[in-house]
Amino acid sequence: MDAKLVTQHRSHVWAGKRGMHKPRSSPPILAVLARPADNLTLVKETPSLLTDNWFDRIAINHLSQSVQATTGLRNSKSGYESLVEAAAMVSRNFDPIQQCELVIEALNKAFPSPILSLIRTLMPQSKFTREYFAAFTTLFFAWLVGPCKVIESEINGRREKNVVHIKKCRFLEESNCVGMCLNLCKNPSQKFIKDSLGMPVNMVPNFDDMSCQMIFGQDPPGDDPVLRQPCYKLCKAKKNHSVNCSI
């Protein structure tokens, strides 16, 4: 499956010494397009081996229990496997709109609203806030998405460290399902972060290499091409290689 990047292009005019030109900066990524292929099969060469510390285990269990309490669907698994199973049960038992609503409700249970309201009040959107959110995500949410780092992008004509690059999303790798990625992570996370913290964010998954970018300060495109991505043949949730896995 071939991946293509959909980007915004801006022209740059720079007046400097004669014969010299300022290098063009890379345009921001809006979405990753992948051409569906009938023979698309995810090949896991070597599963990522992550060791969760005590903080990671507490956070994973807290979110898993929040999801289970919200849906009323319980499982007996432990650790990250319990969280993925809780999400898979939501995917199998509810339609996409309900899935998104249930995850947002679970996130509201997991994170106290007074703290979220305080953050929104004290940290209105700005360069500092966007960069703070990106740095905070890499420090405190690697247990959820896997190893990640902050990278630069261009926003409002300036370079900012407002993007979180996830090398290989832990949730996508474990679930192996495009529908679960979109309905239980991307869509509800974008809405929750914007509504609760006042920060627009565009999550751009790449289903070829399972990487993802979280671009703080950027709204997702209205007609997001990622939402039309068919699922993997080895989908663990619905085992359905079609867009029906996510819509």
N, C-alpha and C positions, 0 to 999 in steps of 0.2 A: 504494500500500500504506500503510495507516494504522498508525502506531506507537503503542503504549501503554506506559506505565511501570508496572511492578509494584513497589510500595514497601511498606516496613514502616511502620505508623502507631503512634505513641506519643502518649498524652495527656500534656499538660504542665500542671502546676498551679503557679501563681506567686502568692505573696502579696506585694502591694506597695501602693502608694497606691490609695486608693479610686477606682474608675472607670478605672483604668489596667490594661492587660493586656500582658503580654510577647508579642511576635509569635511565632507558632509557627515553629520551625525546619523546614527542608525535610527530609522523611523520606529515608533512604538508599535508593538504587536497588538493587534485587535483580536485576532482569532487564528487558530490553526486549522487549516482545512486538510482533510485526508480523503483521497479518492477511494470509495468503497471497492472492495474486491471480493469476488465470490469465494476465493480460496484463502481469505484472511484467517490466519490461525496464529494466536499469540504463542511465541516460543519463549519459554522461560529458561534461559541458559543457566543462571545460578540465582536462586531466590535470595533476596536481600536478608541478611542475618542481622537483626538489630537486638541489642541488649537493653532492656528497659531498667532504669534505676528506680529507686523508691518513689520519687516524684512522678515519674512516668506511669508507674503501676497505679498510683492513687488517682491520677488524672484519667487514665483509661477506664478504670473501674467506675469512677464518678460519672463519666459521660455515658458509659454503657448502661449503668443503672438508671440514669435519667431517661434514656431512650426507652428502656424496658418499662419504666413506670408510666411513661406517657402513652405508650401503645397498649400496655396490659399484656404484652407478649413476652414471656420469660424464657430464658435458656440457662442451661447448667454449665456452660463453658466458662473459661476464665481468661484473664488477660485480654490482649488485643483480639484474640479469636472470639471472645464473647461480644465485643463491640461490633465486629464484622457480622456475626450471626444475628445480633439484634437489628442491624441495618438490613440484612438480607430478608429477615422476617417481615420488616416493613415493606420492602420491595415486592414481596410475594403476595401480601395481603391488602395492599392499598393502591389506589391509582396515583399517578404522578403528582396531581395537585394535592392530594391528601398526604403523600409522602413528604412533600416540601413543608406543608403546614405542621405536620407532626414533628419534623426535625427542628423547626423553629421553636415550637412549644418546648421540646426537650432542651434546646439551648437556653431558653428563658428560665427553665428550671435549674440548669447547671450553673448559670452565671447570674448572680443577684442583680436585679434591675436597678437598685439604688446606686450601685457601683458603676453600672453602664451609663446611667443618666449623669452621674458626676463627671465621668470621663468625657461624655459628649459636651457638657457645659464648659468644662475647663480646657478642652482641646478642640476648638473649632478647626475646620479643615485649613491647613496651611502646609508649607514645605516641611516645617519641623514635624507636624503631626503625621504627615504621610511617611516621612522617613522613620519616625518613632514607631508607627504601627508595623512597618516592614521589619525593623530590628527586633521588636517585641515578638513578632511571629516566629522568627528564626530561633529565638532564645527559649520560648516557652511552649511552642506547639510542634516541635520536631517529633514528639511522641505520637502525634496524630498523623502527620503527613510524611515523616521521614526526614533525612538530612536535607537541609536547605541553606541558602545564603542570600544576602542582599546584593542586587545588581542595580545599575543605573538605567534610567530611561529619560526620554525628553518629555516634559510636560509644561505646557504654556511657554514654550520656547526656551526652557531652562533644563539643565541636567540635574536630576535628583536621584537619590538612592531610595526609590519608592517601590521597588519591585522585589518580590521574594521568588527566587528560582528554586523549585523543588526538583532535585535531580531525578528521583523516581518515587512517585507518590506511593506511600505505604498502603493507603486505603484502596487505591485502584489496583495495586499489585495483589493485595490479599483478596479483594472481591472479584477481580478479573471481570468486571461488568461495567460497561459504558453507562447503562441506565442508572446503576447505583451511584456512579460518579456524578452524573448530572442531577439526578433528582434528590439525592441524599447528601450531597456535598456542595457542588458548585452553586446550584440555584438557591438553596436555603441559606448557604453561607453568605452569598452576595447580598441577599435581602436582609438577613439578620444584622450583618455588619453595618449596612447603610441605615436601616431603621433604628437600630439600638445605639449606634455610635456616631451616626451622621457622616460616615466615611464611605463614599462609593468605592467599589472594588470590582475589578474584572478578573475572573479566574479563567485562565486559558490553558486547558489540558491538551497535551499532545498524546494521542492514543497510539502512536507508533512506538515511542520510547518510554511512555508512561511518565514523562516529566510534566511539570505544570508551572505556570507563572501567575502570581497574584499581583496585580497592578493596582496599587492604592492610588485613589484620586481619579480613576477612570471608570465610567459606567460601562457595563457590557453593551455590545451592539444590540439594537432593537431586534434585528433578524439574525440571531446568533447562529452561524453555520454549524457550530459544534453540536447544537441540539439535534441535528439531522444525521449524526454519526451512527452507523449500524454497530451492533455489539460484536464482541469477539466470538469466534466459534466455540471457544472453551469457556464461555460465560458460566460462572458458578451459580448465578442467581436463577436465571430463567432458561439458560441453555438455548437462547433464541438469537441467531445471527441475523438480526434485522433491526430496523428503527423501532419496532414495536417494544423493544426492551426498555426504551427510554421515553416513549410517548403513549 
